[in-house]
Amino acid sequence: MNRLFATFKSLVKIVLLSRCVKKLPEAEGQKIIILGNGPSLNDTVAMHLQILKSTPAMAVNFAPLSPVFFDIRPRYYILADPHFFKDSDNGGNLDKLRRTLRRVDWPMTVFVPAQYIKAARSFYSGLDVRPANFVGVEGYEFFTHAAFRAGMGMPRPRNVLIPAIMLSIAMGYKEVVITGADHSWLKTLWVTDENEVVSVQPHFYADSDKELNRIRRDYQKKRLHEVVDNFAIVFRGYHFIERYARCRGVRVLNATPGSFIDAFERTSL
């Protein structure tokens, strides 16, 4: 009954939220490397920069704020959080990101949720901005896999790595290698004596004080069970992706040392 309800709910979401989008770019080879924003990416870049530069790569979120973004020159870039499509953050990381992206001088496709395509093309003009359906789909596997293949949805995208992997599969890559996906949030989660939840999520780049304060305010509104539930949704989503990838003949490999993700085969660059 739970699966039946989840399938019906997901079908309604697809009807209401999913949109017809153009065909995605074709894969440029067999292999893609996804650059997560975890702190381990610094070591990966230090040891394997030439591999990252010579293989199609996908960066996410605030990655352009690091100088290595312009060394690697990723072929793809993905923005998922609604925060990226607001007008301004008064001189914080968001405004800095938009200024930095104006310096991109190589072919780079930017993927954004379809509902934000108009704002994205306004704020990130000059880039090849493409819409995709970041609509969470659950239920019977035959239904979810059909929705994934049609590009109408994906496992609930509570973390940007989920759409990054799904879009890589959709473009036709047969080997998806994940780096910088530490996901070690449980190590940095605690509750203050004022019952405020604190979750420190370090990145490979330095967050501004304004961005750190924004994240802190977001967590002050949440209860611990809500935060842990969100973590569970993310990790469970990776197992959905692993089963779907195998059905598509795709290998998803995790090359992140010490990663908490337990769904994908481990590898090393």
Secondary structure, 3 states (H helix, E strand, C coil): CHHHHHHHHHHHHHHHHCCCCCCCCCCCCCEEEEECCCCCHHHHHHHHHHHHHHCCEEEECCHHHCCHHHHHCCCEEECCCHHHHCCCCCCCHHHHHHHHHCCCCCCCEEEEEHHHHHHHHHHCCCCEEEEECCCECCCCHHHHHHHHHCCCCECCCCCCHHHHHHHHHHHCCCEEEEECCCCCHHHHEEECCCCCEEECCCCCCCCCHHHHHHHHHHHHCCCHHHHHHHHHHHHHHHHHHHHHHHHCCCEEEECCCCCCCCCCEECCC
